[in-house]
Amino acid sequence: MMEAWFPPDGAYYFASASLLCLTALAAPTIAKGRRRTLIVGIWGAVIALGLGLLGLGGLALIGHQPGYVVTPLLATGLVMSVGYGVSLLFVLRAYRMAERRRVAAREL
């Protein structure tokens, strides 16, 4: 068996990924249709990070790492990639709606 990638206490650091919930603070900006490139870029980066963690979790599973290494990698990667992947659809829809409101206001 290989040496573990991090100690059992290291799994707690994956809980810091929960700080990504702070992206909810972007809701007013999204609703106004501002900073689209920045917001969509952040969402894409988090999705990519989640997929990367899923990949690392898969490698840890194949490499027979202990459960305290595999579980946080897979769980965090799954939550980040699926959660942000689904919410990206809503973010893009909110930007489209803001653009429609902007166009409608110009036509008045």
Protein Blocks (a to p, Z undefined) as FASTA:
>chain_A
ZZdfbdfklmmmmmmmmmmmmmmmmmmmmmnopaklmmmmmmmmmmmmmmmmmmmmmmmm
mnopafklmmmmmmmmmmmmmmmmmmmmmmmmmmmmmmmmmmmmmmZZ
